[in-house]
Amino acid sequence: MKINKALILNKIAGSDFTLSPTQSKISIPILERIYKKMANEIQFGPIWVFDEKLIIDGHHRYIASLLADFNLEHTSTIRVPEVHIELKWKDVVFVNEEWDTEANINRLNEEDAKFNKMTIEQIEQILK
């Protein structure tokens, strides 16, 4: 699947449960990695939500879960976010820039492998 802003906005519009972003930019390469993992039933920790609607931590996971039709847990937090400006998804900028270093990608893949009781090789195979 080729992930782009139009596809993302269409999925969000068709969702029964929409959370609002507090992050103004999203990295498509990160979305693609998470989407591939979710499409292969790799489990992730919950995203953090404030006031039952604002994403505090987990923007990429939230969007990837919508794209993959993946049930992702939402955990409420009473911690007031440092920045809690509610944005509109149409105003979020989706960039093709890779934000993660290769070392960070490897670390995240290792964490996902451990969390899912898999080998790193199995995770890497999913991402090919």
N, CA, C and O atoms as a GROMACS GRO file, in nm:
protein
  512
    1MET      N    1   0.085  -0.117   0.000
    1MET     CA    2   0.000   0.000   0.000
    1MET      C    3   0.090   0.124   0.000
    1MET      O    4   0.185   0.133   0.078
    2LYS      N    5   0.059   0.217  -0.087
    2LYS     CA    6   0.131   0.344  -0.092
    2LYS      C    7   0.060   0.441   0.000
    2LYS      O    8  -0.053   0.482  -0.025
    3ILE      N    9   0.128   0.478   0.109
    3ILE     CA   10   0.068   0.566   0.209
    3ILE      C   11   0.093   0.712   0.170
    3ILE      O   12   0.205   0.753   0.142
    4ASN      N   13  -0.017   0.788   0.169
    4ASN     CA   14  -0.008   0.931   0.141
    4ASN      C   15  -0.117   1.004   0.219
    4ASN      O   16  -0.203   0.941   0.281
    5LYS      N   17  -0.113   1.135   0.217
    5LYS     CA   18  -0.206   1.215   0.296
    5LYS      C   19  -0.351   1.188   0.259
    5LYS      O   20  -0.436   1.179   0.347
    6ALA      N   21  -0.382   1.176   0.130
    6ALA     CA   22  -0.521   1.152   0.087
    6ALA      C   23  -0.573   1.021   0.145
    6ALA      O   24  -0.686   1.015   0.193
    7LEU      N   25  -0.492   0.916   0.139
    7LEU     CA   26  -0.532   0.786   0.195
    7LEU      C   27  -0.555   0.797   0.345
    7LEU      O   28  -0.654   0.745   0.398
    8ILE      N   29  -0.466   0.865   0.413
    8ILE     CA   30  -0.477   0.881   0.558
    8ILE      C   31  -0.603   0.957   0.595
    8ILE      O   32  -0.678   0.913   0.682
    9LEU      N   33  -0.627   1.070   0.531
    9LEU     CA   34  -0.746   1.150   0.562
    9LEU      C   35  -0.874   1.074   0.531
    9LEU      O   36  -0.973   1.088   0.603
   10ASN      N   37  -0.873   0.995   0.426
   10ASN     CA   38  -0.989   0.912   0.391
   10ASN      C   39  -1.017   0.808   0.500
   10ASN      O   40  -1.132   0.787   0.538
   11LYS      N   41  -0.912   0.743   0.550
   11LYS     CA   42  -0.928   0.644   0.657
   11LYS      C   43  -0.978   0.709   0.785
   11LYS      O   44  -1.066   0.654   0.852
   12ILE      N   45  -0.924   0.824   0.818
   12ILE     CA   46  -0.966   0.895   0.939
   12ILE      C   47  -1.113   0.935   0.927
   12ILE      O   48  -1.190   0.920   1.022
   13ALA      N   49  -1.152   0.986   0.810
   13ALA     CA   50  -1.291   1.028   0.788
   13ALA      C   51  -1.388   0.910   0.800
   13ALA      O   52  -1.502   0.927   0.843
   14GLY      N   53  -1.343   0.791   0.763
   14GLY     CA   54  -1.428   0.673   0.768
   14GLY      C   55  -1.426   0.601   0.901
   14GLY      O   56  -1.493   0.499   0.918
   15SER      N   57  -1.350   0.651   0.996
   15SER     CA   58  -1.336   0.585   1.125
   15SER      C   59  -1.452   0.621   1.218
   15SER      O   60  -1.499   0.735   1.219
   16ASP      N   61  -1.496   0.524   1.295
   16ASP     CA   62  -1.602   0.548   1.394
   16ASP      C   63  -1.549   0.622   1.516
   16ASP      O   64  -1.625   0.689   1.586
   17PHE      N   65  -1.420   0.609   1.542
   17PHE     CA   66  -1.360   0.668   1.661
   17PHE      C   67  -1.237   0.747   1.620
   17PHE      O   68  -1.132   0.689   1.591
   18THR      N   69  -1.248   0.877   1.617
   18THR     CA   70  -1.138   0.961   1.571
   18THR      C   71  -1.078   1.039   1.687
   18THR      O   72  -1.148   1.108   1.761
   19LEU      N   73  -0.948   1.026   1.700
   19LEU     CA   74  -0.873   1.105   1.796
   19LEU      C   75  -0.814   1.224   1.724
   19LEU      O   76  -0.795   1.221   1.602
   20SER      N   77  -0.784   1.329   1.798
   20SER     CA   78  -0.728   1.451   1.739
   20SER      C   79  -0.577   1.458   1.761
   20SER      O   80  -0.527   1.419   1.867
   21PRO      N   81  -0.506   1.509   1.661
   21PRO     CA   82  -0.361   1.520   1.675
   21PRO      C   83  -0.320   1.643   1.755
   21PRO      O   84  -0.391   1.743   1.760
   22THR      N   85  -0.204   1.632   1.817
   22THR     CA   86  -0.139   1.746   1.881
   22THR      C   87   0.000   1.765   1.820
   22THR      O   88   0.076   1.852   1.862
   23GLN      N   89   0.031   1.683   1.723
   23GLN     CA   90   0.160   1.687   1.654
   23GLN      C   91   0.135   1.736   1.512
   23GLN      O   92   0.047   1.685   1.444
   24SER      N   93   0.211   1.834   1.468
   24SER     CA   94   0.184   1.898   1.339
   24SER      C   95   0.250   1.832   1.219
   24SER      O   96   0.216   1.865   1.105
   25LYS      N   97   0.344   1.738   1.242
   25LYS     CA   98   0.412   1.669   1.133
   25LYS      C   99   0.417   1.520   1.163
   25LYS      O  100   0.430   1.477   1.278
   26ILE      N  101   0.406   1.441   1.056
   26ILE     CA  102   0.411   1.296   1.067
   26ILE      C  103   0.505   1.245   0.958
   26ILE      O  104   0.503   1.293   0.844
   27SER      N  105   0.588   1.148   0.993
   27SER     CA  106   0.683   1.088   0.898
   27SER      C  107   0.621   0.965   0.830
   27SER      O  108   0.586   0.868   0.897
   28ILE      N  109   0.608   0.972   0.699
   28ILE     CA  110   0.550   0.860   0.625
   28ILE      C  111   0.638   0.734   0.634
   28ILE      O  112   0.582   0.625   0.648
   29PRO      N  113   0.772   0.742   0.628
   29PRO     CA  114   0.852   0.620   0.644
   29PRO      C  115   0.826   0.549   0.778
   29PRO      O  116   0.824   0.426   0.784
   30ILE      N  117   0.806   0.625   0.885
   30ILE     CA  118   0.773   0.563   1.013
   30ILE      C  119   0.637   0.497   1.006
   30ILE      O  120   0.619   0.385   1.053
   31LEU      N  121   0.540   0.566   0.946
   31LEU     CA  122   0.406   0.509   0.929
   31LEU      C  123   0.412   0.378   0.852
   31LEU      O  124   0.347   0.280   0.889
   32GLU      N  125   0.490   0.375   0.745
   32GLU     CA  126   0.499   0.255   0.662
   32GLU      C  127   0.554   0.137   0.741
   32GLU      O  128   0.504   0.025   0.728
   33ARG      N  129   0.657   0.160   0.823
   33ARG     CA  130   0.713   0.050   0.903
   33ARG      C  131   0.610  -0.003   1.002
   33ARG      O  132   0.590  -0.124   1.015
   34ILE      N  133   0.544   0.089   1.072
   34ILE     CA  134   0.446   0.046   1.172
   34ILE      C  135   0.328  -0.023   1.104
   34ILE      O  136   0.279  -0.124   1.153
   35TYR      N  137   0.283   0.032   0.992
   35TYR     CA  138   0.173  -0.029   0.917
   35TYR      C  139   0.207  -0.174   0.879
   35TYR      O  140   0.126  -0.264   0.899
   36LYS      N  141   0.326  -0.196   0.823
   36LYS     CA  142   0.366  -0.331   0.782
   36LYS      C  143   0.363  -0.427   0.902
   36LYS      O  144   0.319  -0.541   0.890
   37LYS      N  145   0.409  -0.379   1.015
   37LYS     CA  146   0.408  -0.463   1.134
   37LYS      C  147   0.265  -0.493   1.178
   37LYS      O  148   0.233  -0.608   1.208
   38MET      N  149   0.180  -0.392   1.182
   38MET     CA  150   0.042  -0.414   1.225
   38MET      C  151  -0.033  -0.502   1.127
   38MET      O  152  -0.115  -0.585   1.168
   39ALA      N  153  -0.007  -0.487   0.998
   39ALA     CA  154  -0.072  -0.571   0.897
   39ALA      C  155  -0.032  -0.718   0.915
   39ALA      O  156  -0.102  -0.807   0.868
   40ASN      N  157   0.081  -0.741   0.983
   40ASN     CA  158   0.127  -0.877   1.012
   40ASN      C  159   0.104  -0.914   1.159
   40ASN      O  160   0.168  -1.004   1.212
   41GLU      N  161   0.012  -0.843   1.222
   41GLU     CA  162  -0.036  -0.870   1.357
   41GLU      C  163   0.069  -0.856   1.466
   41GLU      O  164   0.060  -0.920   1.571
   42ILE      N  165   0.169  -0.773   1.442
   42ILE     CA  166   0.266  -0.741   1.546
   42ILE      C  167   0.196  -0.651   1.646
   42ILE      O  168   0.133  -0.552   1.608
   43GLN      N  169   0.206  -0.684   1.773
   43GLN     CA  170   0.139  -0.608   1.878
   43GLN      C  171   0.224  -0.489   1.924
   43GLN      O  172   0.347  -0.494   1.920
   44PHE      N  173   0.156  -0.384   1.965
   44PHE     CA  174   0.221  -0.262   2.013
   44PHE      C  175   0.160  -0.222   2.146
   44PHE      O  176   0.048  -0.262   2.179
   45GLY      N  177   0.233  -0.143   2.220
   45GLY     CA  178   0.180  -0.088   2.343
   45GLY      C  179   0.074   0.018   2.311
   45GLY      O  180   0.062   0.060   2.196
   46PRO      N  181  -0.002   0.059   2.411
   46PRO     CA  182  -0.111   0.154   2.388
   46PRO      C  183  -0.059   0.294   2.354
   46PRO      O  184   0.055   0.331   2.384
   47ILE      N  185  -0.147   0.370   2.292
   47ILE     CA  186  -0.117   0.512   2.272
   47ILE      C  187  -0.178   0.588   2.389
   47ILE      O  188  -0.273   0.543   2.452
   48TRP      N  189  -0.120   0.704   2.417
   48TRP     CA  190  -0.165   0.784   2.531
   48TRP      C  191  -0.255   0.897   2.482
   48TRP      O  192  -0.221   0.971   2.390
   49VAL      N  193  -0.371   0.908   2.548
   49VAL     CA  194  -0.472   1.005   2.508
   49VAL      C  195  -0.509   1.091   2.628
   49VAL      O  196  -0.525   1.041   2.739
   50PHE      N  197  -0.524   1.221   2.604
   50PHE     CA  198  -0.564   1.314   2.707
   50PHE      C  199  -0.706   1.361   2.677
   50PHE      O  200  -0.741   1.389   2.562
   51ASP      N  201  -0.788   1.370   2.780
   51ASP     CA  202  -0.923   1.423   2.770
   51ASP      C  203  -1.007   1.344   2.668
   51ASP      O  204  -1.096   1.398   2.604
   52GLU      N  205  -0.977   1.215   2.656
   52GLU     CA  206  -1.049   1.121   2.569
   52GLU      C  207  -1.049   1.157   2.422
   52GLU      O  208  -1.126   1.100   2.344
   53LYS      N  209  -0.962   1.251   2.381
   53LYS     CA  210  -0.962   1.285   2.239
   53LYS      C  211  -0.828   1.330   2.182
   53LYS      O  212  -0.809   1.321   2.061
   54LEU      N  213  -0.736   1.377   2.265
   54LEU     CA  214  -0.609   1.428   2.215
   54LEU      C  215  -0.499   1.325   2.225
   54LEU      O  216  -0.472   1.273   2.334
   55ILE      N  217  -0.434   1.296   2.115
   55ILE     CA  218  -0.322   1.202   2.117
   55ILE      C  219  -0.202   1.274   2.178
   55ILE      O  220  -0.158   1.378   2.129
   56ILE      N  221  -0.149   1.216   2.284
   56ILE     CA  222  -0.030   1.270   2.349
   56ILE      C  223   0.094   1.196   2.300
   56ILE      O  224   0.197   1.258   2.272
   57ASP      N  225   0.084   1.065   2.291
   57ASP     CA  226   0.194   0.982   2.243
   57ASP      C  227   0.136   0.869   2.161
   57ASP      O  228   0.059   0.788   2.213
   58GLY      N  229   0.172   0.862   2.033
   58GLY     CA  230   0.125   0.753   1.950
   58GLY      C  231   0.061   0.794   1.819
   58GLY      O  232  -0.018   0.717   1.763
   59HIS      N  233   0.093   0.910   1.768
   59HIS     CA  234   0.034   0.956   1.642
   59HIS      C  235   0.058   0.857   1.528
   59HIS      O  236  -0.035   0.821   1.455
   60HIS      N  237   0.181   0.812   1.512
   60HIS     CA  238   0.213   0.720   1.403
   60HIS      C  239   0.142   0.586   1.421
   60HIS      O  240   0.088   0.530   1.326
   61ARG      N  241   0.141   0.536   1.546
   61ARG     CA  242   0.072   0.409   1.572
   61ARG      C  243  -0.078   0.421   1.547
   61ARG      O  244  -0.140   0.330   1.493
   62TYR      N  245  -0.137   0.534   1.586
   62TYR     CA  246  -0.281   0.555   1.566
   62TYR      C  247  -0.316   0.550   1.417
   62TYR      O  248  -0.408   0.479   1.377
   63ILE      N  249  -0.243   0.626   1.336
   63ILE     CA  250  -0.272   0.628   1.192
   63ILE      C  251  -0.248   0.491   1.131
   63ILE      O  252  -0.330   0.443   1.053
   64ALA      N  253  -0.136   0.428   1.165
   64ALA     CA  254  -0.107   0.294   1.111
   64ALA      C  255  -0.215   0.195   1.149
   64ALA      O  256  -0.250   0.108   1.069
   65SER      N  257  -0.269   0.206   1.270
   65SER     CA  258  -0.375   0.113   1.312
   65SER      C  259  -0.501   0.132   1.229
   65SER      O  260  -0.570   0.035   1.198
   66LEU      N  261  -0.532   0.255   1.192
   66LEU     CA  262  -0.648   0.280   1.105
   66LEU      C  263  -0.624   0.220   0.967
   66LEU      O  264  -0.713   0.158   0.910
   67LEU      N  265  -0.504   0.240   0.914
   67LEU     CA  266  -0.471   0.188   0.780
   67LEU      C  267  -0.473   0.036   0.776
   67LEU      O  268  -0.512  -0.023   0.675
   68ALA      N  269  -0.431  -0.027   0.885
   68ALA     CA  270  -0.421  -0.173   0.890
   68ALA      C  271  -0.546  -0.239   0.951
   68ALA      O  272  -0.550  -0.361   0.966
   69ASP      N  273  -0.647  -0.158   0.984
   69ASP     CA  274  -0.765  -0.211   1.054
   69ASP      C  275  -0.722  -0.294   1.174
   69ASP      O  276  -0.767  -0.407   1.193
   70PHE      N  277  -0.635  -0.236   1.254
   70PHE     CA  278  -0.571  -0.302   1.368
   70PHE      C  279  -0.628  -0.245   1.496
   70PHE      O  280  -0.636  -0.123   1.511
   71ASN      N  281  -0.666  -0.330   1.588
   71ASN     CA  282  -0.721  -0.284   1.715
   71ASN      C  283  -0.606  -0.243   1.807
   71ASN      O  284  -0.531  -0.328   1.855
   72LEU      N  285  -0.595  -0.114   1.832
   72LEU     CA  286  -0.487  -0.060   1.914
   72LEU      C  287  -0.546   0.000   2.039
   72LEU      O  288  -0.640   0.080   2.033
   73GLU      N  289  -0.492  -0.037   2.152
   73GLU     CA  290  -0.541   0.011   2.281
   73GLU      C  291  -0.508   0.159   2.301
   73GLU      O  292  -0.402   0.207   2.261
   74HIS      N  293  -0.602   0.230   2.362
   74HIS     CA  294  -0.583   0.371   2.399
   74HIS      C  295  -0.586   0.379   2.550
   74HIS      O  296  -0.676   0.326   2.614
   75THR      N  297  -0.488   0.444   2.608
   75THR     CA  298  -0.482   0.461   2.752
   75THR      C  299  -0.497   0.609   2.785
   75THR      O  300  -0.427   0.693   2.729
   76SER      N  301  -0.589   0.639   2.875
   76SER     CA  302  -0.609   0.778   2.916
   76SER      C  303  -0.502   0.820   3.014
   76SER      O  304  -0.455   0.741   3.096
   77THR      N  305  -0.463   0.944   3.004
   77THR     CA  306  -0.366   0.999   3.096
   77THR      C  307  -0.425   1.125   3.159
   77THR      O  308  -0.496   1.202   3.094
   78ILE      N  309  -0.395   1.144   3.285
   78ILE     CA  310  -0.441   1.265   3.351
   78ILE      C  311  -0.332   1.372   3.346
   78ILE      O  312  -0.354   1.487   3.383
   79ARG      N  313  -0.216   1.331   3.300
   79ARG     CA  314  -0.104   1.424   3.286
   79ARG      C  315  -0.139   1.526   3.177
   79ARG      O  316  -0.165   1.489   3.063
   80VAL      N  317  -0.139   1.650   3.213
   80VAL     CA  318  -0.168   1.756   3.116
   80VAL      C  319  -0.048   1.766   3.023
   80VAL      O  320   0.065   1.783   3.068
   81PRO      N  321  -0.071   1.756   2.894
   81PRO     CA  322   0.041   1.762   2.801
   81PRO      C  323   0.106   1.899   2.798
   81PRO      O  324   0.041   2.001   2.822
   82GLU      N  325   0.237   1.900   2.770
   82GLU     CA  326   0.308   2.028   2.760
   82GLU      C  327   0.246   2.115   2.651
   82GLU      O  328   0.224   2.234   2.670
   83VAL      N  329   0.218   2.052   2.539
   83VAL     CA  330   0.151   2.120   2.428
   83VAL      C  331   0.022   2.044   2.404
   83VAL      O  332   0.024   1.926   2.372
   84HIS      N  333  -0.087   2.111   2.419
   84HIS     CA  334  -0.215   2.041   2.399
   84HIS      C  335  -0.307   2.119   2.306
   84HIS      O  336  -0.427   2.134   2.331
   85ILE      N  337  -0.247   2.167   2.200
   85ILE     CA  338  -0.324   2.236   2.099
   85ILE      C  339  -0.388   2.130   2.010
   85ILE      O  340  -0.319   2.049   1.949
   86GLU      N  341  -0.518   2.133   2.003
   86GLU     CA  342  -0.588   2.037   1.918
   86GLU      C  343  -0.580   2.084   1.774
   86GLU      O  344  -0.625   2.194   1.740
   87LEU      N  345  -0.522   2.000   1.690
   87LEU     CA  346  -0.508   2.030   1.548
   87LEU      C  347  -0.614   1.954   1.469
   87LEU      O  348  -0.680   1.865   1.522
   88LYS      N  349  -0.629   1.988   1.346
   88LYS     CA  350  -0.715   1.915   1.252
   88LYS      C  351  -0.623   1.829   1.166
   88LYS      O  352  -0.515   1.873   1.126
   89TRP      N  353  -0.666   1.706   1.138
   89TRP     CA  354  -0.583   1.617   1.058
   89TRP      C  355  -0.550   1.676   0.922
   89TRP      O  356  -0.440   1.654   0.871
   90LYS      N  357  -0.642   1.752   0.863
   90LYS     CA  358  -0.616   1.811   0.731
   90LYS      C  359  -0.500   1.911   0.734
   90LYS      O  360  -0.440   1.940   0.631
   91ASP      N  361  -0.470   1.962   0.854
   91ASP     CA  362  -0.362   2.059   0.868
   91ASP      C  363  -0.227   1.997   0.904
   91ASP      O  364  -0.125   2.066   0.906
   92VAL      N  365  -0.227   1.868   0.931
   92VAL     CA  366  -0.103   1.798   0.964
   92VAL      C  367  -0.021   1.781   0.835
   92VAL      O  368  -0.076   1.748   0.730
   93VAL      N  369   0.108   1.802   0.845
   93VAL     CA  370   0.198   1.784   0.731
   93VAL      C  371   0.255   1.643   0.736
   93VAL      O  372   0.313   1.602   0.837
   94PHE      N  373   0.239   1.570   0.627
   94PHE     CA  374   0.293   1.434   0.617
   94PHE      C  375   0.416   1.442   0.528
   94PHE      O  376   0.406   1.475   0.410
   95VAL      N  377   0.532   1.410   0.587
   95VAL     CA  378   0.659   1.426   0.516
   95VAL      C  379   0.718   1.291   0.479
   95VAL      O  380   0.697   1.192   0.548
   96ASN      N  381   0.791   1.288   0.369
   96ASN     CA  382   0.859   1.165   0.327
   96ASN      C  383   0.997   1.153   0.390
   96ASN      O  384   1.075   1.066   0.352
   97GLU      N  385   1.025   1.238   0.483
   97GLU     CA  386   1.154   1.240   0.552
   97GLU      C  387   1.160   1.129   0.657
   97GLU      O  388   1.065   1.107   0.732
   98GLU      N  389   1.274   1.060   0.661
   98GLU     CA  390   1.299   0.957   0.762
   98GLU      C  391   1.350   1.025   0.888
   98GLU      O  392   1.455   1.089   0.886
   99TRP      N  393   1.278   1.012   0.996
   99TRP     CA  394   1.318   1.076   1.121
   99TRP      C  395   1.405   0.987   1.207
   99TRP      O  396   1.479   1.037   1.293
  100ASP      N  397   1.399   0.857   1.187
  100ASP     CA  398   1.474   0.764   1.270
  100ASP      C  399   1.609   0.732   1.207
  100ASP      O  400   1.622   0.720   1.085
  101THR      N  401   1.709   0.718   1.293
  101THR     CA  402   1.839   0.672   1.246
  101THR      C  403   1.832   0.521   1.228
  101THR      O  404   1.740   0.456   1.279
  102GLU      N  405   1.927   0.465   1.158
  102GLU     CA  406   1.931   0.320   1.140
  102GLU      C  407   1.943   0.251   1.276
  102GLU      O  408   1.882   0.147   1.298
  103ALA      N  409   2.022   0.308   1.365
  103ALA     CA  410   2.038   0.251   1.499
  103ALA      C  411   1.905   0.252   1.575
  103ALA      O  412   1.872   0.155   1.644
  104ASN      N  413   1.829   0.359   1.563
  104ASN     CA  414   1.700   0.367   1.632
  104ASN      C  415   1.600   0.269   1.571
  104ASN      O  416   1.522   0.207   1.644
  105ILE      N  417   1.601   0.254   1.439
  105ILE     CA  418   1.512   0.158   1.373
  105ILE      C  419   1.545   0.017   1.423
  105ILE      O  420   1.455  -0.061   1.454
  106ASN      N  421   1.673  -0.015   1.432
  106ASN     CA  422   1.714  -0.147   1.481
  106ASN      C  423   1.670  -0.168   1.625
  106ASN      O  424   1.624  -0.276   1.661
  107ARG      N  425   1.685  -0.064   1.708
  107ARG     CA  426   1.643  -0.073   1.849
  107ARG      C  427   1.492  -0.097   1.858
  107ARG      O  428   1.447  -0.182   1.935
  108LEU      N  429   1.415  -0.023   1.781
  108LEU     CA  430   1.269  -0.040   1.782
  108LEU      C  431   1.229  -0.179   1.733
  108LEU      O  432   1.138  -0.242   1.788
  109ASN      N  433   1.297  -0.227   1.629
  109ASN     CA  434   1.268  -0.362   1.579
  109ASN      C  435   1.301  -0.468   1.685
  109ASN      O  436   1.226  -0.565   1.700
  110GLU      N  437   1.410  -0.449   1.757
  110GLU     CA  438   1.446  -0.542   1.864
  110GLU      C  439   1.341  -0.539   1.975
  110GLU      O  440   1.302  -0.644   2.027
  111GLU      N  441   1.294  -0.419   2.012
  111GLU     CA  442   1.190  -0.408   2.114
  111GLU      C  443   1.061  -0.476   2.068
  111GLU      O  444   0.996  -0.546   2.146
  112ASP      N  445   1.024  -0.456   1.941
  112ASP     CA  446   0.903  -0.519   1.888
  112ASP      C  447   0.916  -0.670   1.886
  112ASP      O  448   0.821  -0.742   1.916
  113ALA      N  449   1.035  -0.718   1.850
  113ALA     CA  450   1.058  -0.863   1.848
  113ALA      C  451   1.043  -0.920   1.990
  113ALA      O  452   0.976  -1.022   2.009
  114LYS      N  453   1.105  -0.856   2.086
  114LYS     CA  454   1.097  -0.903   2.225
  114LYS      C  455   0.953  -0.898   2.277
  114LYS      O  456   0.906  -0.993   2.339
  115PHE      N  457   0.882  -0.787   2.251
  115PHE     CA  458   0.745  -0.769   2.297
  115PHE      C  459   0.653  -0.876   2.237
  115PHE      O  460   0.556  -0.917   2.301
  116ASN      N  461   0.683  -0.920   2.114
  116ASN     CA  462   0.598  -1.016   2.044
  116ASN      C  463   0.654  -1.159   2.048
  116ASN      O  464   0.602  -1.248   1.982
  117LYS      N  465   0.762  -1.179   2.128
  117LYS     CA  466   0.825  -1.311   2.141
  117LYS      C  467   0.863  -1.368   2.005
  117LYS      O  468   0.832  -1.483   1.971
  118MET      N  469   0.932  -1.284   1.928
  118MET     CA  470   0.978  -1.321   1.795
  118MET      C  471   1.128  -1.294   1.786
  118MET      O  472   1.188  -1.239   1.878
  119THR      N  473   1.186  -1.335   1.675
  119THR     CA  474   1.326  -1.302   1.650
  119THR      C  475   1.333  -1.172   1.572
  119THR      O  476   1.237  -1.132   1.506
  120ILE      N  477   1.446  -1.107   1.581
  120ILE     CA  478   1.467  -0.985   1.505
  120ILE      C  479   1.459  -1.016   1.355
  120ILE      O  480   1.414  -0.932   1.277
  121GLU      N  481   1.502  -1.135   1.316
  121GLU     CA  482   1.496  -1.174   1.175
  121GLU      C  483   1.351  -1.181   1.126
  121GLU      O  484   1.323  -1.145   1.011
  122GLN      N  485   1.261  -1.227   1.211
  122GLN     CA  486   1.120  -1.232   1.172
  122GLN      C  487   1.063  -1.091   1.151
  122GLN      O  488   0.988  -1.067   1.057
  123ILE      N  489   1.101  -0.999   1.238
  123ILE     CA  490   1.056  -0.860   1.224
  123ILE      C  491   1.113  -0.802   1.096
  123ILE      O  492   1.041  -0.738   1.019
  124GLU      N  493   1.241  -0.822   1.072
  124GLU     CA  494   1.305  -0.767   0.953
  124GLU      C  495   1.245  -0.824   0.826
  124GLU      O  496   1.236  -0.753   0.726
  125GLN      N  497   1.204  -0.949   0.828
  125GLN     CA  498   1.140  -1.012   0.711
  125GLN      C  499   1.006  -0.942   0.680
  125GLN      O  500   0.972  -0.922   0.564
  126ILE      N  501   0.932  -0.906   0.782
  126ILE     CA  502   0.805  -0.836   0.764
  126ILE      C  503   0.827  -0.701   0.695
  126ILE      O  504   0.744  -0.658   0.615
  127LEU      N  505   0.937  -0.636   0.726
  127LEU     CA  506   0.964  -0.502   0.674
  127LEU      C  507   1.019  -0.501   0.532
  127LEU      O  508   1.031  -0.394   0.472
  128LYS      N  509   1.053  -0.616   0.478
  128LYS     CA  510   1.107  -0.622   0.340
  128LYS      C  511   0.998  -0.596   0.239
  128LYS      O  512   1.024  -0.596   0.119
   0.00000   0.00000   0.00000
